[in-house]
Amino acid sequence: MSGPLVREGYTGTGPGSITPDGCAVELYARLSVGTEPEVIASVLRPGASILELGCGAGRVTHPLVARGFEVTAVDESPGMLERVRGARTVLSPIETLDLGEERFDAVVLGSFLVHSGDHRVREGLLRTCRTYVKDDGLVLVQREAADYHSAVPREREDPAAGCVIRILSAHPVGEGVDEVRVEYVFEDARWTQTFRSRELSVERFEAYLGEAGLVVDRCLTPDGVWVLARPRRP
């Protein structure tokens, strides 16, 4: 029997349980949602089926469910999935997800997961996207802004959650990968997360999607962070 999943180079500190990629369950239950639900909903028909990969505690899931979408939420953390309401939940790493012959109108890969420092992980993530999207469906991918690795340190407030989020550093650890350190400060608690991220040019990003059988259609946000892709036609 295999042991617990470990994500090399990913760690976290703070109150409560920490997932294999360094995310604190209690932290992600506190953080507010941004514009992600609006961006996703803007390109989908009412009631569309959505496969949300890496759903966490349901920050994006819950608004999508409230909009009437049929959401299947996937995460490798049981603690995260316990916080999800109104959606079907599946406990699994994204790379090894097995849903048989199911296919979805849209597959969502958020949280900058496509920037995984491990080529095998990124390939697995994108392979899962292509496997489970319908041939006429959509894949929505969230990528890092152009200055994500260079504009450090920096911080922003999350007024709805009552916290300050600081990107403390992004140090190279080899082969185009940076170790990124983030701090979340609330009045009553503090969390940190360290993870590995591979900076991707637009050309490299599109090439990786192409290798997985996906073609970039267009950017959905002015900053290029949300990208719409479609299955490549034979």
Disulfide bonds with the S-S distance in Angstrom:
none
